[in-house]
Amino acid sequence: MTLGKVVGTVVATRKESTLDGLKFMLVRAVDGDGQETGAFLVAADAVGAGPGELVLVASGSSARQTLATNNRPVDAVVMAIVDTWEIGRETKYKK
């Protein structure tokens, strides 16, 4: 799993029919200080996440194991919205 921040949405009106009904989010990984790093990732949203939220993203074959993405051609899925994130005893994020 990867910890990331939803930075936007992706809309595709023409797509493989098995992807119909899925919402796509643009996610960027965050580092230990909560700063956005690396490339953008498009992930199917299985939990109703929105822009600005901190999320957990599963990728690879694990991305196809949620109810929303089962047997669909996705490589990444937003599978949780983070409420709190701590390192040691230091709170890095609280919703």
C-alpha positions as CSV (number, residue, x, y, z in Angstrom):
1,M,0.0,0.0,0.0
2,T,1.0,3.6,-0.6
3,L,0.1,6.6,1.4
4,G,-1.0,9.4,-0.9
5,K,-3.0,12.6,-1.3
6,V,-5.9,13.0,-3.7
7,V,-4.9,16.0,-5.9
8,G,-7.7,15.8,-8.5
9,T,-10.0,13.7,-10.5
10,V,-9.8,12.1,-14.0
11,V,-12.8,11.9,-16.3
12,A,-13.0,9.6,-19.3
13,T,-16.3,9.4,-21.1
14,R,-15.0,6.8,-23.5
15,K,-13.4,3.8,-21.8
16,E,-13.5,0.0,-21.6
17,S,-17.1,-0.9,-20.7
18,T,-16.0,-2.9,-17.5
19,L,-14.8,0.5,-16.1
20,D,-18.3,2.1,-16.3
21,G,-19.4,3.4,-13.0
22,L,-15.9,3.8,-11.5
23,K,-14.7,7.2,-10.4
24,F,-11.0,7.9,-11.0
25,M,-8.8,9.9,-8.7
26,L,-5.4,11.6,-9.4
27,V,-3.2,10.7,-6.4
28,R,0.3,11.7,-5.5
29,A,2.5,9.8,-2.9
30,V,3.5,11.6,0.3
31,D,6.7,11.3,2.2
32,G,7.2,11.0,6.0
33,D,6.5,14.7,6.5
34,G,3.3,14.6,4.4
35,Q,4.8,16.4,1.5
36,E,3.7,15.3,-2.0
37,T,6.5,13.4,-3.9
38,G,6.9,11.6,-7.1
39,A,4.7,11.1,-10.1
40,F,0.9,11.2,-10.3
41,L,-1.1,8.0,-10.2
42,V,-4.6,7.4,-11.5
43,A,-6.5,5.1,-9.1
44,A,-10.1,3.8,-9.2
45,D,-12.0,5.0,-6.1
46,A,-13.6,2.3,-4.0
47,V,-14.4,4.4,-1.0
48,G,-15.7,7.8,-2.0
49,A,-12.5,9.8,-1.5
50,G,-12.3,13.5,-2.5
51,P,-9.7,16.0,-3.4
52,G,-7.3,17.0,-0.6
53,E,-7.9,13.7,1.4
54,L,-5.1,11.5,2.5
55,V,-5.7,7.9,1.3
56,L,-4.2,4.4,1.1
57,V,-3.7,3.1,-2.4
58,A,-3.2,-0.6,-3.3
59,S,-1.7,-1.4,-6.7
60,G,-1.0,-4.4,-8.9
61,S,-3.1,-7.5,-8.5
62,S,-4.3,-6.3,-5.1
63,A,-6.1,-3.4,-6.8
64,R,-8.6,-5.9,-8.3
65,Q,-9.6,-7.4,-5.0
66,T,-12.2,-4.8,-3.8
67,L,-15.9,-5.1,-4.4
68,A,-15.7,-2.1,-6.7
69,T,-12.8,-3.3,-8.8
70,N,-13.2,-7.1,-8.8
71,N,-12.3,-8.5,-12.2
72,R,-11.9,-5.0,-13.7
73,P,-8.7,-3.9,-15.5
74,V,-7.4,-1.6,-12.9
75,D,-3.8,-1.3,-11.6
76,A,-4.5,1.0,-8.6
77,V,-7.4,1.5,-6.2
78,V,-8.1,4.0,-3.4
79,M,-9.1,1.6,-0.7
80,A,-9.1,3.7,2.5
81,I,-9.4,7.3,3.6
82,V,-6.9,8.1,6.4
83,D,-8.3,9.6,9.6
84,T,-5.0,9.8,11.6
85,W,-1.4,9.2,10.7
86,E,1.3,9.0,13.4
87,I,5.1,8.2,13.3
88,G,6.3,7.3,16.8
89,R,4.2,9.5,19.1
90,E,4.1,12.4,16.6
91,T,0.8,13.0,14.8
92,K,1.6,13.8,11.2
93,Y,-2.0,14.1,10.0
94,K,-5.4,14.2,11.6
95,K,-8.6,14.6,9.5
